[in-house]
Amino acid sequence: MRKPETKKISIDLPVETLTKIDLLAEQADIPRQKLIANILEVDADTLMDCRKVGILHLAVLLRDRSETIKEWSRKMREKKSLNGLEPS
């Protein structure tokens, strides 16, 4: 079986995300590049399935809301920590 044709790309990622990817790749005993390619392939397939059944926009909207909530939660934790309400 032939390998699929590939193309090199360059992306910028938050350091925190890259740290998580490195940890996961190490635990899975695969190179970082392979893990990222696997994640992208699975997510692309999932989004294509969402598109086929007409819920792609809903899936993207839910992801965006999730990111907004994560950011708000992070800011609230930082605020509590700065006000001495929560241990840092």
N, C-alpha and C positions, 0 to 999 in steps of 0.2 A: 504494500500500500504506500502510495506516494504522500510525502508531507505536503500540506497545503502551502501555497505561495504566501510569503510573508513580506511585510514592509516595516522598516524601522520608523519609529516615531519618537518624539520627545515631549514629555509632559512635566509640568511643575506640580508638585504635591506638597501639602503641608507636612512639616517635619513629623508631627504627631502621627499622621497617617502612614508615612514611610516607616516609622518606628514599628507600628503595628504590623505592617506588611512584612518587615524583616523578621519579626518575632514569629509570625505565622509560617513564613517560608522556612525558617530554621527548624521549627517544630515538625513541619511536613517533610523536611529534608529534600527540598527542591529549591532551585534558584529563584531569587526575587522576580526576575523577568517572567519565569514560567508561572508563578503564582498570580502575578498581575494579569498575564494573558488568560489564565484560566478564569479569573474573576470577571474580566471583561467579556469573555466568550459566554459565560453563563448568564450574566446580566443582559447582554445583547440579545441572547435567545429568549430570555424572559420578557424583555420589552417588545420583541417581535411578536411573541404570543399575545401580549396585552394589546398590541396594535391590531392583530388579527381579529380579536373579539371586541374591538372598539373601546378598550379602556386605557389606552396608552396615556391620554391626557390625565386621566384620574390617577394612574400610577405615578406619573411625574409630579402631579399636584401633591399627592400624599407624601412623596419623598421630600419635596420642598417644605411642607409643613413640619415634617419630622426634623429637618435641619433647623428650622426656625425655633422649634421648641427646645432642641438641644442647646442652641446658642443662648436662648433666654434663661434656661436652667443654669448654664455655666455662669452667666452674668450674676444671677441671683446668689449662687454659691460664693462667688468672689465678693459680692457686696456684703453678705453675712460674715464672711471671714474677715473682711476689713473692719467691720463694725464690732468684731469680737464676739459675735453670736454663735460662731461655729469654729471648732478647732481647725487649724490649717493643715 
